[in-house]
Amino acid sequence: MAIVVQKYGGSSVADVEKLGLVADRVVAARRAGHDVVVVVSAMGKTTDGLLELARRAVSSAGAATSTDPPRRELDMLVSTGERVSMALLSIAIHARGHDAISFTGSQSGILTNDRHFDARIIEVRPFRIQDELARGRIVIVAGYQGMSYRREITTLGRGGSDTTAVALAAALGAERCEIYSDVDGVYTADPRVVPDAKHLPELDLAVLAEMAEAGAKVLNAQAVAWARREKIAIFARRTADGEGGRETVASAGPTAQVRAVVGMDRVACITAPRDALEALVREAAERDAPLLDVAVGPDAVRAVIPLTSLPDWDRCKAALSAIEGVTCSPERAVVSVVGDSLTTSARALPRMLEVLAHEGVPVETLAGGPLRVAAVVDPTRLADATRALHAAFVT
């Protein structure tokens, strides 16, 4: 039977009632004649609650202690959320008369590097999953987690359950990878910010990868990169929709040209003297702080650091600021226009500046590439900038 990998996000398994609906959908896929592997996130806001507990544990020691919990211990803590979801879903499927078994990331054969809280998958050895599928079982996998080559529990960063699902689909030779959440696919902008955002029924994986890197929250950037490399088609769907509901199919095949506007609301801007470049890059790598949109001029270096997967930003900021001449901004935002052939025209960058100036949104820095033009803006104006650029570049 063809293998189908399904992934359900935290909102889809937020309580026992919703988890039961997921179990019904999984059983239906099994009855349709598929071998089914299911990847689950933690229930609802469980991960946020666990991180808050960690912060409270640190603050209980008094102000003299660092506010950043150790990354290794955070991985030990937050990886428990997905274990609860996987066990409950397996129990619910058993109650519906079907045999299921749950596995952690390490039991599933997901091997990662030794980077805590934002690890990268380096290999998948799904032998136990294959054995259980051969026995006719539905396999439930805890998303977002794996095991390093040092046999340490690791997590894959925010949205890492998407990566788990795509990596397993590739390793198992699955027919497709279905990503279920509370939205029915990918839009030209966040519909909560831009009410007239358009639904995209199909999308090139290269464009989707650029959108994910720029902050689109529908799919994890690492997952899309894995799908591009392994040529895995992604079907993004809404959990509540039945068969025939709207979806976005992202693949490496020819698709219609699209444009979208994406916002990333938690970034820091780094400025350094040109002669501090090597020290900056080395220290950022040591702190697992990714540098994006790096611009190196004759006198200065500028870069952007996304803060979503940096739980120890206070400590990292102090280390970077200790390099002579390096300054770190308060939290900023990046608004990006993503799409085909953006910079083959000389009009994209000046048009972006024109639109933002008309909206009264100051641009702090500007960056461009083949599939994206981006501006650093005040986070309080991110929604205004997104709506204005969507009107200019999309609608």
C-alpha positions as CSV (number, residue, x, y, z in Angstrom):
1,M,0.0,0.0,0.0
2,A,1.1,3.6,-0.7
3,I,2.4,5.4,2.4
4,V,0.8,8.7,3.3
5,V,2.5,11.0,5.9
6,Q,0.1,13.3,7.8
7,K,1.1,16.1,10.2
8,Y,-1.2,17.8,12.6
9,G,-0.3,21.0,14.3
10,G,-1.0,22.1,17.9
11,S,-4.3,23.7,17.1
12,S,-5.5,20.5,15.5
13,V,-4.9,18.5,18.7
14,A,-5.5,21.3,21.2
15,D,-7.9,19.2,23.3
16,V,-9.3,15.7,23.5
17,E,-12.3,16.5,21.3
18,K,-10.2,17.8,18.5
19,L,-7.7,15.0,18.9
20,G,-10.7,12.6,18.4
21,L,-11.5,14.3,15.1
22,V,-7.9,13.8,14.0
23,A,-8.2,10.1,15.0
24,D,-11.3,9.8,12.7
25,R,-9.4,11.4,9.8
26,V,-6.4,9.1,10.3
27,V,-8.7,6.0,10.5
28,A,-10.4,7.1,7.3
29,A,-7.1,7.4,5.5
30,R,-6.2,3.9,6.6
31,R,-9.6,2.5,5.5
32,A,-9.0,4.1,2.1
33,G,-6.1,1.7,1.6
34,H,-3.1,3.7,2.7
35,D,-0.3,2.9,5.2
36,V,-0.4,5.9,7.4
37,V,2.3,7.7,9.4
38,V,1.1,10.6,11.6
39,V,3.3,13.3,13.0
40,V,1.9,15.4,15.8
41,S,2.8,18.6,17.5
42,A,2.2,19.4,21.2
43,M,-1.4,20.2,22.2
44,G,-2.4,23.8,21.8
45,K,-0.1,26.2,23.6
46,T,1.7,23.5,25.6
47,T,5.2,24.5,24.3
48,D,4.7,28.1,25.2
49,G,3.5,27.0,28.7
50,L,6.6,24.9,29.2
51,L,8.9,27.7,28.2
52,E,7.2,30.0,30.6
53,L,7.8,27.5,33.4
54,A,11.5,27.5,32.5
55,R,11.6,31.3,32.7
56,R,9.9,31.2,36.1
57,A,12.3,28.5,37.3
58,V,15.2,30.9,36.4
59,S,13.6,34.0,37.9
60,S,13.0,32.2,41.2
61,A,16.7,32.3,41.8
62,G,16.8,36.1,41.9
63,A,17.9,38.9,39.6
64,A,21.6,38.0,39.8
65,T,21.1,34.9,37.6
66,S,20.9,34.9,33.8
67,T,17.4,35.0,32.3
68,D,18.3,32.4,29.7
69,P,17.7,28.7,30.6
70,P,20.3,26.2,29.2
71,R,19.3,25.0,25.8
72,R,19.9,21.4,26.6
73,E,17.5,21.5,29.5
74,L,14.9,23.3,27.3
75,D,15.1,20.4,24.9
76,M,14.5,17.9,27.7
77,L,11.5,20.0,28.8
78,V,9.7,21.0,25.6
79,S,10.1,17.6,24.0
80,T,7.6,16.2,26.5
81,G,4.7,18.1,24.9
82,E,4.7,16.0,21.7
83,R,5.0,12.8,23.7
84,V,1.6,13.6,25.3
85,S,0.0,14.2,21.9
86,M,1.4,11.0,20.3
87,A,0.3,8.7,23.1
88,L,-3.2,10.2,23.3
89,L,-3.7,9.9,19.6
90,S,-2.6,6.3,19.6
91,I,-5.0,5.6,22.4
92,A,-7.9,7.3,20.5
93,I,-7.1,5.2,17.4
94,H,-7.1,2.0,19.4
95,A,-10.5,3.0,20.8
96,R,-11.8,3.2,17.2
97,G,-10.8,-0.4,16.5
98,H,-7.5,0.1,14.7
99,D,-4.0,-0.9,15.8
100,A,-1.6,2.0,16.4
101,I,1.8,2.6,18.0
102,S,3.5,5.8,19.1
103,F,7.2,6.6,18.8
104,T,9.4,9.5,20.0
105,G,11.7,11.2,17.5
106,S,14.6,9.1,18.6
107,Q,12.7,5.9,18.4
108,S,11.7,6.8,14.9
109,G,15.3,7.0,13.8
110,I,15.6,10.8,13.4
111,L,19.2,11.7,13.9
112,T,20.3,15.4,14.2
113,N,23.4,17.5,14.7
114,D,24.3,18.5,18.3
115,R,22.7,21.9,18.2
116,H,20.1,22.2,20.9
117,F,16.7,24.0,20.5
118,D,17.3,24.5,16.7
119,A,18.8,21.3,15.5
120,R,19.1,20.1,11.9
121,I,18.2,16.6,10.8
122,I,21.2,14.9,9.2
123,E,19.7,11.4,8.6
124,V,16.5,9.4,9.1
125,R,16.6,5.6,9.8
126,P,13.0,4.6,9.8
127,F,13.4,0.9,10.4
128,R,11.1,0.6,13.3
129,I,8.4,2.6,11.5
130,Q,8.7,0.3,8.4
131,D,8.5,-2.8,10.6
132,E,5.3,-1.6,12.3
133,L,3.7,-0.6,9.0
134,A,4.4,-4.1,7.7
135,R,2.5,-5.4,10.7
136,G,-0.5,-3.3,9.6
137,R,-0.2,-0.7,12.3
138,I,-0.8,3.1,12.1
139,V,2.4,4.8,13.3
140,I,2.2,8.0,15.4
141,V,5.4,10.0,15.7
142,A,6.3,12.9,18.0
143,G,7.2,15.8,15.9
144,Y,9.7,18.6,16.5
145,Q,12.3,16.3,18.1
146,G,15.2,13.8,17.4
147,M,18.4,12.5,18.8
148,S,21.8,13.8,18.2
149,Y,24.8,11.6,17.3
150,R,25.8,12.0,20.9
151,R,22.5,10.4,21.9
152,E,21.1,13.7,23.3
153,I,17.5,14.7,22.9
154,T,17.2,17.6,20.5
155,T,14.4,19.8,19.1
156,L,14.1,21.2,15.6
157,G,13.0,24.8,16.3
158,R,9.6,26.4,16.0
159,G,7.5,24.6,13.5
160,G,9.9,21.6,13.5
161,S,7.0,19.1,13.3
162,D,6.7,20.1,9.6
163,T,10.3,19.1,9.1
164,T,9.8,15.8,10.9
165,A,6.9,15.0,8.5
166,V,8.7,15.9,5.3
167,A,11.9,14.1,6.4
168,L,9.9,10.9,7.2
169,A,8.0,11.2,3.9
170,A,11.3,11.3,2.0
171,A,12.9,8.4,4.0
172,L,9.8,6.2,3.6
173,G,9.2,7.0,-0.1
174,A,5.8,8.3,0.8
175,E,3.2,9.1,-1.9
176,R,2.7,12.5,-0.4
177,C,3.1,14.6,2.7
178,E,-0.1,16.3,4.1
179,I,0.3,19.2,6.5
180,Y,-2.9,20.0,8.5
181,S,-3.4,23.2,10.5
182,D,-6.1,25.7,11.1
183,V,-5.7,27.4,7.7
184,D,-6.6,25.9,4.3
185,G,-3.3,26.4,2.7
186,V,-1.0,29.3,1.7
187,Y,-2.2,32.8,1.0
188,T,-0.6,35.8,-0.7
189,A,-0.4,37.4,2.8
190,D,-1.5,36.6,6.3
191,P,-5.3,36.8,6.1
192,R,-5.5,38.1,9.7
193,V,-3.5,41.1,8.5
194,V,-4.6,41.5,4.9
195,P,-8.4,40.6,4.7
196,D,-8.3,40.4,0.9
197,A,-5.3,38.0,0.7
198,K,-5.7,35.5,-2.1
199,H,-5.6,31.7,-1.6
200,L,-2.8,30.0,-3.6
201,P,-3.9,26.6,-4.9
202,E,-0.4,25.7,-6.2
203,L,3.0,27.0,-5.4
204,D,6.6,26.4,-6.5
205,L,8.7,25.0,-3.6
206,A,11.4,27.6,-4.3
207,V,9.0,30.5,-3.7
208,L,7.5,28.8,-0.7
209,A,11.0,28.3,0.7
210,E,11.7,32.0,0.3
211,M,8.3,32.8,2.0
212,A,9.1,30.5,4.9
213,E,12.6,32.0,5.4
214,A,11.0,35.5,5.4
215,G,8.7,34.6,8.2
216,A,5.5,33.0,6.7
217,K,4.1,30.9,9.5
218,V,2.2,28.3,7.4
219,L,5.2,26.0,6.9
220,N,8.6,25.7,8.6
221,A,11.5,26.9,6.5
222,Q,13.6,23.8,7.2
223,A,10.8,21.6,6.1
224,V,10.4,23.3,2.8
225,A,14.1,23.2,2.2
226,W,14.0,19.4,2.9
227,A,11.1,19.0,0.5
228,R,12.9,20.9,-2.3
229,R,16.0,18.7,-1.9
230,E,14.1,15.4,-1.8
231,K,11.4,16.5,-4.3
232,I,8.5,15.9,-1.9
233,A,5.2,17.4,-2.8
234,I,3.5,19.1,0.2
235,F,-0.3,19.3,0.5
236,A,-1.3,22.1,3.0
237,R,-4.8,21.7,4.3
238,R,-7.2,22.7,7.1
239,T,-7.9,20.0,9.6
240,A,-11.6,20.9,9.9
241,D,-12.3,20.6,6.1
242,G,-13.5,17.3,4.7
243,E,-12.5,15.7,1.5
244,G,-12.6,18.2,-1.4
245,G,-11.7,21.2,0.7
246,R,-9.3,23.9,-0.4
247,E,-5.6,23.2,-0.3
248,T,-2.2,24.4,-1.5
249,V,-0.1,21.9,-3.3
250,A,3.6,22.9,-3.2
251,S,5.9,21.0,-5.6
252,A,9.0,21.3,-7.7
253,G,7.0,21.1,-11.0
254,P,5.9,24.1,-13.1
255,T,3.4,26.3,-11.4
256,A,1.8,29.6,-12.0
257,Q,3.9,32.7,-11.1
258,V,2.8,34.2,-7.8
259,R,3.7,37.0,-5.5
260,A,3.1,37.2,-1.7
261,V,3.9,39.6,1.1
262,V,5.4,38.2,4.3
263,G,6.2,39.7,7.7
264,M,8.7,38.6,10.3
265,D,8.1,40.4,13.6
266,R,11.0,39.5,15.9
267,V,14.4,40.3,14.5
268,A,17.5,42.2,15.6
269,C,19.6,44.3,13.3
270,I,23.4,44.1,13.8
271,T,25.8,46.8,12.7
272,A,29.6,46.3,12.8
273,P,32.8,47.9,11.5
274,R,34.2,46.2,8.4
275,D,37.2,44.9,10.2
276,A,35.0,43.2,12.8
277,L,33.3,40.9,10.2
278,E,35.3,37.7,11.0
279,A,34.8,38.1,14.8
280,L,31.1,38.8,14.2
281,V,30.5,35.8,12.0
282,R,32.5,33.5,14.3
283,E,30.7,34.6,17.5
284,A,27.3,34.4,15.8
285,A,28.1,30.8,14.7
286,E,29.3,29.9,18.2
287,R,26.0,31.2,19.6
288,D,23.9,29.4,16.9
289,A,22.6,32.8,15.8
290,P,21.8,32.8,12.1
291,L,22.8,35.9,10.2
292,L,20.4,36.9,7.4
293,D,20.5,39.6,4.7
294,V,24.2,40.2,5.3
295,A,25.5,43.3,3.6
296,V,29.3,44.0,3.6
297,G,30.4,47.4,2.6
298,P,33.8,49.1,2.6
299,D,33.2,50.5,6.1
300,A,30.4,48.6,7.7
301,V,28.6,45.3,8.0
302,R,24.9,44.9,8.5
303,A,22.9,41.8,9.1
304,V,19.6,40.6,10.5
305,I,19.1,37.9,13.2
306,P,15.7,36.2,13.6
307,L,15.0,35.8,17.3
308,T,12.2,33.1,17.2
309,S,14.6,30.2,17.8
310,L,17.0,32.0,20.1
311,P,15.8,31.4,23.7
312,D,19.1,32.8,25.0
313,W,19.1,36.1,23.0
314,D,20.1,38.1,26.0
315,R,23.3,36.2,26.5
316,C,24.0,36.1,22.7
317,K,23.4,39.9,22.4
318,A,25.9,40.5,25.2
319,A,28.5,38.4,23.5
320,L,28.0,40.1,20.1
321,S,28.0,43.6,21.7
322,A,31.3,42.8,23.4
323,I,33.0,42.9,20.0
324,E,34.4,46.4,19.5
325,G,32.1,48.6,17.4
326,V,29.2,46.0,17.2
327,T,25.7,47.3,18.0
328,C,22.5,45.4,18.3
329,S,19.2,47.1,17.7
330,P,16.0,46.7,19.8
331,E,13.6,44.2,18.3
332,R,12.6,45.2,14.7
333,A,10.5,43.7,11.9
334,V,11.2,42.7,8.3
335,V,8.5,43.0,5.6
336,S,9.2,41.1,2.3
337,V,7.7,40.8,-1.1
338,V,8.4,37.3,-2.4
339,G,7.8,36.0,-5.9
340,D,9.1,35.1,-9.4
341,S,11.4,37.4,-11.2
342,L,11.2,40.3,-8.7
343,T,14.6,41.7,-9.3
344,T,14.8,41.1,-13.0
345,S,13.0,44.4,-13.2
346,A,14.7,47.6,-12.1
347,R,11.3,48.8,-10.7
348,A,10.9,46.4,-7.7
349,L,13.1,48.2,-5.2
350,P,12.1,51.8,-6.0
351,R,8.4,50.7,-6.1
352,M,8.8,49.2,-2.6
353,L,10.4,52.4,-1.3
354,E,7.7,54.5,-2.9
355,V,4.9,52.5,-1.4
356,L,6.3,52.5,2.1
357,A,7.1,56.2,1.9
358,H,3.5,56.9,0.9
359,E,2.3,54.9,3.8
360,G,4.6,56.8,6.2
361,V,6.7,53.7,7.1
362,P,10.4,54.6,7.4
363,V,12.8,52.0,5.9
364,E,15.8,51.3,8.0
365,T,17.6,48.9,5.6
366,L,16.8,47.3,2.3
367,A,17.8,44.0,0.7
368,G,17.1,42.3,-2.6
369,G,17.5,38.9,-4.2
370,P,16.1,36.9,-7.2
371,L,12.9,35.9,-5.3
372,R,12.6,38.5,-2.5
373,V,12.9,42.2,-1.7
374,A,12.9,43.1,2.0
375,A,12.8,46.1,4.3
376,V,13.6,46.4,8.0
377,V,10.8,48.5,9.6
378,D,9.4,49.4,13.0
379,P,7.5,46.4,14.3
380,T,4.5,48.6,15.2
381,R,4.1,49.5,11.5
382,L,4.6,45.9,10.2
383,A,0.8,45.3,9.6
384,D,0.5,48.7,7.7
385,A,3.5,47.9,5.6
386,T,2.2,44.4,4.8
387,R,-1.2,45.7,3.6
388,A,0.3,48.5,1.5
389,L,2.8,46.3,-0.2
390,H,0.1,43.6,-0.8
391,A,-2.1,46.2,-2.5
392,A,0.8,47.4,-4.7
393,F,2.5,44.1,-5.6
394,V,-0.3,41.5,-5.5
395,T,-3.8,42.9,-5.9
